Protein backbone atom coordinates (compact mmCIF):
# COMPACT_ATOMS: atom_id res chain seq x y z
CA UNK A 1 0.00 0.00 0.00
CA UNK A 2 1.26 3.48 -0.87
CA UNK A 3 1.23 5.30 2.48
CA UNK A 4 1.53 8.70 0.77
CA UNK A 5 -1.78 8.38 -1.02
CA UNK A 6 -3.49 5.94 1.33
CA UNK A 7 -2.83 7.05 4.92
CA UNK A 8 -3.26 4.35 7.52
CA UNK A 9 -6.10 4.45 10.01
CA UNK A 10 -3.58 5.11 12.78
CA UNK A 11 -2.32 8.18 10.92
CA UNK A 12 -5.87 9.50 10.54
CA UNK A 13 -6.63 8.80 14.17
CA UNK A 14 -3.59 10.82 15.20
CA UNK A 15 -4.88 14.00 13.61
CA UNK A 16 -6.33 16.48 16.05
CA UNK A 17 -9.51 17.98 14.61
CA UNK A 18 -10.57 21.09 16.51
CA UNK A 19 -14.35 21.64 16.37
CA UNK A 20 -16.12 24.94 15.74
CA UNK A 21 -17.26 26.38 19.06
CA UNK A 22 -19.05 29.31 17.38
CA UNK A 23 -20.73 29.10 14.00
CA UNK A 24 -22.62 31.97 12.37
CA UNK A 25 -24.50 31.22 9.16
CA UNK A 26 -26.27 33.72 6.91
CA UNK A 27 -26.60 36.40 9.60
CA UNK A 28 -28.60 39.46 8.54
CA UNK A 29 -29.68 42.23 10.86
CA UNK A 30 -31.35 45.61 10.38
CA UNK A 31 -32.09 48.12 13.12
CA UNK A 32 -34.68 50.89 13.13
CA UNK A 33 -37.74 51.14 10.91
CA UNK A 34 -39.04 53.03 7.92
CA UNK A 35 -36.70 55.71 6.63
CA UNK A 36 -34.47 55.23 9.69
CA UNK A 37 -33.93 51.51 9.03
CA UNK A 38 -30.26 50.59 8.69
CA UNK A 39 -28.94 47.28 7.37
CA UNK A 40 -26.19 46.54 9.92
CA UNK A 41 -25.06 42.97 9.16
CA UNK A 42 -25.23 41.41 5.70
CA UNK A 43 -24.95 37.65 5.11
CA UNK A 44 -22.29 37.03 7.76
CA UNK A 45 -20.75 33.56 7.81
CA UNK A 46 -18.07 32.97 10.44
CA UNK A 47 -16.68 29.91 12.18
CA UNK A 48 -14.46 30.05 15.26
CA UNK A 49 -12.55 27.09 16.68
CA UNK A 50 -12.44 26.07 20.32
CA UNK A 51 -9.62 27.88 22.14
CA UNK A 52 -9.04 30.34 19.30
CA UNK A 53 -8.47 34.06 19.85
CA UNK A 54 -10.16 36.14 17.14
CA UNK A 55 -9.93 39.89 16.69
CA UNK A 56 -12.83 41.74 15.01
CA UNK A 57 -11.66 44.96 13.37
CA UNK A 58 -13.10 47.55 11.05
CA UNK A 59 -14.03 51.25 10.86
CA UNK A 60 -16.75 52.75 13.05
CA UNK A 61 -20.12 51.63 11.79
CA UNK A 62 -18.78 48.49 10.15
CA UNK A 63 -20.92 46.27 12.39
CA UNK A 64 -18.25 44.62 14.52
CA UNK A 65 -19.81 45.42 17.92
CA UNK A 66 -23.25 44.39 16.67
CA UNK A 67 -21.77 41.14 15.38
CA UNK A 68 -20.31 40.49 18.83
CA UNK A 69 -23.72 41.11 20.41
CA UNK A 70 -25.34 38.64 17.98
CA UNK A 71 -22.60 36.12 18.74
CA UNK A 72 -23.26 36.49 22.48
CA UNK A 73 -27.02 36.17 22.10
CA UNK A 74 -27.67 39.75 23.18
CA UNK A 75 -29.13 40.69 19.78
CA UNK A 76 -31.34 38.46 17.65
CA UNK A 77 -30.64 38.53 13.89
CA UNK A 78 -33.43 38.92 11.33
CA UNK A 79 -32.13 35.91 9.42
CA UNK A 80 -29.53 33.18 9.87
CA UNK A 81 -28.49 31.27 12.96
CA UNK A 82 -25.85 31.25 15.66
CA UNK A 83 -24.75 27.82 16.84
CA UNK A 84 -22.61 27.84 19.97
CA UNK A 85 -21.13 24.58 21.23
CA UNK A 86 -23.68 22.69 19.18
CA UNK A 87 -26.69 24.66 20.49
CA UNK A 88 -28.72 26.70 18.00
CA UNK A 89 -29.84 30.08 19.34
CA UNK A 90 -32.90 29.81 17.08
CA UNK A 91 -34.03 26.83 19.15
CA UNK A 92 -33.96 28.80 22.43
CA UNK A 93 -36.56 31.19 23.82
CA UNK A 94 -35.37 34.33 25.61
CA UNK A 95 -35.22 32.74 29.08
CA UNK A 96 -33.37 29.67 27.82
CA UNK A 97 -30.97 31.82 25.85
CA UNK A 98 -30.25 33.97 28.93
CA UNK A 99 -29.49 30.86 31.00
CA UNK A 100 -27.31 29.42 28.26
CA UNK A 101 -25.41 32.70 27.90
CA UNK A 102 -24.85 32.95 31.64
CA UNK A 103 -23.34 29.48 31.75
CA UNK A 104 -21.19 29.64 28.62
CA UNK A 105 -20.29 33.22 27.68
CA UNK A 106 -18.40 35.86 29.65
CA UNK A 107 -18.88 39.43 28.38
CA UNK A 108 -16.66 42.48 28.94
CA UNK A 109 -17.83 45.88 27.64
CA UNK A 110 -16.02 49.16 27.02
CA UNK A 111 -18.22 50.75 29.68
CA UNK A 112 -17.77 48.68 32.80
CA UNK A 113 -21.50 48.30 33.62
CA UNK A 114 -20.85 47.88 37.33
CA UNK A 115 -23.67 48.49 39.82
CA UNK A 116 -22.56 51.65 41.69
CA UNK A 117 -24.31 50.74 44.96
CA UNK A 118 -22.53 47.37 45.20
CA UNK A 119 -18.97 46.61 46.23
CA UNK A 120 -16.53 44.88 43.89
CA UNK A 121 -17.26 41.60 45.65
CA UNK A 122 -21.02 42.06 45.34
CA UNK A 123 -20.78 43.01 41.65
CA UNK A 124 -19.04 39.72 40.94
CA UNK A 125 -21.05 37.58 43.36
CA UNK A 126 -24.59 38.64 42.47
CA UNK A 127 -24.68 37.03 38.99
CA UNK A 128 -23.37 33.83 40.58
CA UNK A 129 -26.07 33.95 43.26
CA UNK A 130 -28.75 34.44 40.60
CA UNK A 131 -27.38 31.38 38.82
CA UNK A 132 -27.75 29.35 42.02
CA UNK A 133 -24.05 29.04 42.86
CA UNK A 134 -23.78 28.08 46.53
CA UNK A 135 -20.30 29.49 47.25
CA UNK A 136 -20.85 32.70 45.29
CA UNK A 137 -18.93 35.00 47.65
CA UNK A 138 -15.84 32.83 47.95
CA UNK A 139 -15.78 32.25 44.20
CA UNK A 140 -16.15 35.98 43.55
CA UNK A 141 -13.33 36.73 46.00
CA UNK A 142 -11.08 34.20 44.25
CA UNK A 143 -11.74 35.78 40.84
CA UNK A 144 -11.02 39.27 42.17
CA UNK A 145 -7.80 37.96 43.70
CA UNK A 146 -6.87 36.47 40.32
CA UNK A 147 -7.18 39.86 38.60
CA UNK A 148 -5.13 41.60 41.29
CA UNK A 149 -7.93 43.09 43.38
CA UNK A 150 -7.69 40.96 46.51
CA UNK A 151 -7.29 44.11 48.61
CA UNK A 152 -10.23 45.95 47.01
CA UNK A 153 -13.10 43.53 47.60
CA UNK A 154 -15.20 45.95 49.65
CA UNK A 155 -14.61 49.08 47.60
CA UNK A 156 -17.41 50.60 45.53
CA UNK A 157 -16.93 51.41 41.82
CA UNK A 158 -16.56 55.14 42.56
CA UNK A 159 -13.62 54.28 44.83
CA UNK A 160 -11.85 52.36 42.07
CA UNK A 161 -9.80 53.60 39.13
CA UNK A 162 -10.94 52.88 35.57
CA UNK A 163 -8.49 50.03 35.27
CA UNK A 164 -9.66 48.54 38.56
CA UNK A 165 -13.29 48.79 37.47
CA UNK A 166 -12.48 46.93 34.27
CA UNK A 167 -10.73 44.26 36.32
CA UNK A 168 -13.92 43.86 38.37
CA UNK A 169 -15.88 43.57 35.11
CA UNK A 170 -13.43 40.94 33.88
CA UNK A 171 -13.68 39.00 37.17
CA UNK A 172 -17.47 39.10 36.87
CA UNK A 173 -17.26 37.74 33.31
CA UNK A 174 -14.89 34.95 34.35
CA UNK A 175 -16.60 33.92 37.60
CA UNK A 176 -19.07 31.44 35.99
CA UNK A 177 -16.04 29.80 34.30
CA UNK A 178 -17.36 30.30 30.76
CA UNK A 179 -15.80 28.55 27.80
CA UNK A 180 -16.10 31.71 25.67
CA UNK A 181 -15.07 35.26 26.53
CA UNK A 182 -16.15 38.18 24.33
CA UNK A 183 -14.83 41.69 24.82
CA UNK A 184 -16.04 44.87 23.12
CA UNK A 185 -13.31 47.54 23.08
CA UNK A 186 -12.26 46.60 26.64
CA UNK A 187 -9.52 49.27 26.70
CA UNK A 188 -11.57 52.06 25.10
CA UNK A 189 -12.03 54.02 28.34
CA UNK A 190 -8.51 53.45 29.68
CA UNK A 191 -5.15 55.16 29.25
CA UNK A 192 -2.48 53.32 27.27
CA UNK A 193 -0.58 51.88 30.24
CA UNK A 194 -3.72 50.67 32.03
CA UNK A 195 -5.15 49.36 28.76
CA UNK A 196 -2.03 47.28 28.19
CA UNK A 197 -2.39 45.73 31.65
CA UNK A 198 -6.01 44.76 30.90
CA UNK A 199 -5.04 43.31 27.51
CA UNK A 200 -2.21 41.30 29.03
CA UNK A 201 -4.66 40.00 31.63
CA UNK A 202 -7.18 39.05 28.93
CA UNK A 203 -4.65 37.09 26.91
CA UNK A 204 -3.03 35.41 29.91
CA UNK A 205 -6.47 34.30 31.12
CA UNK A 206 -7.32 33.07 27.63
CA UNK A 207 -4.16 30.96 27.60
CA UNK A 208 -4.43 29.66 31.17
CA UNK A 209 -8.07 28.60 30.87
CA UNK A 210 -7.93 27.52 27.21
CA UNK A 211 -10.92 29.78 26.56
CA UNK A 212 -12.18 30.97 23.20
CA UNK A 213 -11.67 34.75 22.99
CA UNK A 214 -13.43 37.13 20.60
CA UNK A 215 -12.22 40.70 20.82
CA UNK A 216 -13.58 43.83 19.13
CA UNK A 217 -10.93 46.51 18.80
CA UNK A 218 -9.86 49.55 16.77
CA UNK A 219 -6.25 48.82 17.73
CA UNK A 220 -4.59 46.83 14.94
CA UNK A 221 -1.56 45.98 17.10
CA UNK A 222 -3.91 44.50 19.70
CA UNK A 223 -5.78 42.54 17.03
CA UNK A 224 -2.48 41.12 15.77
CA UNK A 225 -2.02 39.40 19.14
CA UNK A 226 -4.98 37.18 18.24
CA UNK A 227 -4.68 33.92 16.30
CA UNK A 228 -6.86 35.34 13.55
CA UNK A 229 -8.15 38.77 12.48
CA UNK A 230 -11.58 39.22 10.90
CA UNK A 231 -12.09 42.58 9.18
CA UNK A 232 -15.57 44.01 8.62
CA UNK A 233 -16.65 46.81 6.33
CA UNK A 234 -20.19 48.04 5.73
CA UNK A 235 -21.70 45.07 7.53
CA UNK A 236 -19.81 42.40 5.59
CA UNK A 237 -16.72 40.35 6.29
CA UNK A 238 -13.99 41.88 4.14
CA UNK A 239 -11.23 39.44 5.11
CA UNK A 240 -10.41 36.74 7.66
CA UNK A 241 -6.70 36.00 8.04
N, C-alpha and C positions, 0 to 999 in steps of 0.2 A: 504493500500500500504506500502511495506517495503521501508522506506526512505533511508536505507543503500545501497540497491541494485538498487533502482529506484529513483534517485535524482529528486527533483521537478524542474520545469522550472525556478522558482525563484532562486534556488540554482545555476543552470547552468548559469543563466543570471548574477549572482554576480561574476563569475569568470573573472579575468582580463587576457585576452589573449594578449600577447605582440607580435606584428608581426615582421617578419624578415625585417630589413631595408637593409641588404646586403646579397645577396645570390650568392655564386659561385658554379657552377656545372660543373664537368668534365673538369677543367681547365688544359690545356697542353700548354707548351711554350718552344720552343728551340730558342737559339740565335746563330748567326754565320752561316757558311755554310761549306759544304765539310768536310774536316778533322778537321776543327776548330769548327764544330757545337757542341753545348752543350745543353743537355736536362735539362732545369732549373726547370720547374714545371711539376709534373707528377700526373695527375688525382686528382686535388685538389677539394674537396667539403667542403664548409664552409658556415655556416649560422650565422649571427650576429643580435641580437635583437636590437630594437630601444632603445637608451639610455644606451646601454651596453658599458663597457670599456673592450677591449680585448688587451692583450699583445701578440705579435708575437715574439717568441724566437727561438734560434737555433744557431749552429756554423756558422762561416763565410762560405759563399758558399752554405748555406742550401736553399736559395731561398726566405727568408723572405722579403727582400727589394723589390725584383721583384714582389712578391705576392702583396705587398702594392701598387706598381705602377699599376698592373693589376686592383686591387680593385678601384683605383682612376681614371681609364680610361686613364692613361698615357702610358700604354703598352697594345697592343692588343694580346690576346692569339691566339695560332694556332688552338685550339679547345676548346669547352665549352662556357659558357656564364656567364656574370656578370649581375645580376639584382639588381638595386639599387632603393629602394622606388617604386618598381613595374615597373621600366623602364629597358628594356633590352638594354645593350650596343650594342648588335649585330644589333639592329634595328636602330641605330644612325650612321649617317655619321660623318666624323671628325669634321666638323663645329658644328653640333648639339651636339656631345659629349662634345666639348669644352664649349659650352654655358651651357649645363647641369651640367658639372663639376664646372664651375664658380659659379653657383647658389646654388649648394648643398654640395660641398666638399671643406673644407679648408685643405691646405697641408702645413706642416712644415718639412723642410729638415735639415739634419745635417749641411750642408753648407748653410749659411743663404740666399744666392741668392738675395741679395739686389742690387739695381742699384746704383753704387758708385757715380754717378753724380747727384743723387736725394737726397733730405733731407728725414728724417724719415717720415714726413707728406706726402711728394710726393710719396714715396715708397708704402705707404698704400692707398693713394687716387687714384693713377693712375688706378689700376685694377677696382676700383669702377666707375671711369669716363668712362672707356672702356665699362663697363656694362650698361652705361646710367643712373647711379645714379645721381640725381640732386644735392643733398647736400653732394657730395663726400668729400670735405675738412672737413666739420664739423663732419661728421661720422668718418672720419679717425682720427681726433683729439680726439674724444671721445674714440675710441678704444685704442689709444696710452695712454690716461689718465688712462684707465682701467688696462693697464699693467704696470703702474707706470712710464710712460715716458712723462708726461704732460709738463715737463720743457725742453724736448729735441726734440721738434717738428721740429726745424729748423737746427738740426745737421745732418751732412752727416755721412754715415757709418764709414768712417775712423776716425771720431771724437767720435765714440761710442765704448764701451767695447764689448767683445764677448757676454756677457750676455745681454747687451742692444740691440745689433743687433738681437739676437734671439727673444727678446721681440717685436722688430719691425716686424720680420717675423711672429710672432704669431698674432700680431695685424692685419697684412695684411691678414692672413688666416681667422681671425674671422670677419673682417669687412663686408663681404657679408651676415653675419649671417647664415652660413651653418648649416645643420642638422647633418653633419658628419665631424669630424676632424681626419685626419690621420697624424701621425708624424713618421718620419724615423730617429731614433737615435738622437733625438733633443738635447741631452746633450753631444753628442760625441766630440764636439770641445770646451767644457767648463770645468773649474775646478770643483771639487766636490761641493763646497759651492754654486757656481753660478748655477751649474746643478740642485741642489736640489731646488733652488728658481724657476727655469723654470718648473720643474716637479710639484711642488706645485701649480704653476700658471695654468698648464695644467689641473690638476685634479680639482682644484677649479672652473675653467671655465666650465669644463665638467659637474660638479654638478649643478652649477648655471643656465646653459642654457639647461640642460637636453639633451646634445648632445651625439651622439654616438662617441666613441673614439677608434681608432685603433692605437696601438703604437708598433713600432719595436724597440727592445732594446736587448743589450747583458747583461744588468744588471738584474739578477734574482730578486733582492729585489725590483726593480722598477716594474718589471712585476707582482710581487705578489700584488701590489696595485690595479691591475685591477680586474674586476669581474671574468675574465676567462683568462687562459693562453693557447695559442696554440703553440705547439712545432713542428718545422720543422726539417727534416734531409734529405739530399740528394733529395730535391725537393718534398718530400712527408710530409703530416701531420703525425707526430709520435704519438702525443697525444693532446687532447683538454680537459682541466680540469677546 
